[in-house]
Amino acid sequence: MDPTAIPSLKTAFSGALTKLDKQIELAINEVRVRPWAGDPVSTEAAEKFNERSFESGDSALGALQSYQQQLKAAMDALTLVERQYHAIEDDNTGLMEQQGGC
């Protein structure tokens, strides 16, 4: 990986994460469905929708949160690689200075 590409990758992942965070917040706070007609059919439909969207193991919200975790992990990995590049560069600079430069 080209070390100069890391900042732009981090910016792209950060932008995606910011958008995703907003969507997750919106889903949690504003997407739940209430029984619209107050009858057993709409009650059951609302329960099934909410369960599938938010509560089941393969819910839409769960998928979004999993993607959120993957983006955070990717950003953490990029940060680690960036730090390693800087450490190697600093070590190499120090060695060159000790040896009198090139």
C-alpha positions, -999 to 999 in steps of 0.1 A, spaced: 0 0 0 12 34 -9 16 53 24 4 86 8 -30 69 0 -38 63 37 -51 98 46 -75 98 17 -87 63 25 -92 73 61 -112 104 50 -134 82 27 -141 57 55 -147 85 80 -173 101 56 -190 67 51 -191 61 88 -206 95 95 -234 89 70 -239 54 84 -240 67 120 -268 91 110 -288 63 93 -285 40 123 -296 68 146 -326 75 123 -335 38 122 -334 35 159 -353 66 167 -378 71 138 -384 39 118 -403 17 142 -438 11 131 -468 13 154 -501 -5 148 -518 20 125 -554 8 126 -554 -4 162 -567 -39 151 -551 -73 155 -539 -74 119 -520 -41 120 -507 -50 154 -492 -82 141 -479 -65 110 -462 -38 130 -447 -64 154 -433 -85 125 -419 -54 107 -402 -42 139 -389 -77 147 -375 -82 112 -361 -46 110 -346 -43 145 -347 -74 167 -340 -106 148 -305 -120 144 -304 -110 107 -323 -77 111 -317 -47 89 -304 -27 119 -280 -56 128 -266 -55 93 -261 -18 95 -244 -21 128 -222 -49 115 -211 -27 86 -205 1 111 -181 -22 131 -163 -32 99 -158 4 89 -144 12 123 -121 -18 122 -109 -7 87 -102 28 100 -83 14 130 -62 -8 107 -54 21 85 -44 42 115 -21 13 127 -5 10 92 0 47 91 17 47 125 39 18 114 50 37 83 58 68 103 78 47 128 97 30 101 104 64 84 116 79 117 138 48 123 153 51 89 159 89 93 176 82 126 198 56 111 208 78 82 216 106 106 238 83 127 256 71 96 263 107 84 236 108 57 238 97 21 
